[in-house]
Amino acid sequence: MVVRMRHTKSHTANRRSHHALKSATFMKCSNCSALKKHHTVCASCGHYGSKKVIDLVKKIEKKQKKAKAKIKEEGK
């Protein structure tokens, strides 16, 4: 099938003008004042708004325990 009407480069560019990526916006955490993305849990303290959502100490301990187990398994 043949295209009946071609789109000019300017028409195509006008249509694609909204395809540009937008830069991420950051805000300060209300608990620790570290920069974080909007509507996400703070990576440094685990708070979302005024509530503590993630216990980062337990998360780090679990990660260390898993790493030790992996090293112990490789040594066998």
Steps between C-alpha positions, in 0.01 A plus 500: 500500500623847418492787747272760350625805688844540650557676828755778478797507739355800682164326551676193639719714728194688630332171588813375679557823693344345811724189497790666682601360839438717802762540771432343838396734779633453851382613840646488852395219729294634792684271743870511403514785242663276236397549138246249368260469208139608548257229619774249590641361823819672617799273432703634791249477786206290370229758569211591272351824620487475878476118517788252517434252222826305469729392784838555334699351790327163458542522125878558530536220758315260269726597210815443708372164624430391143850610388662304787301189408609533138868532599468202733340292222775589251766396753365145522 
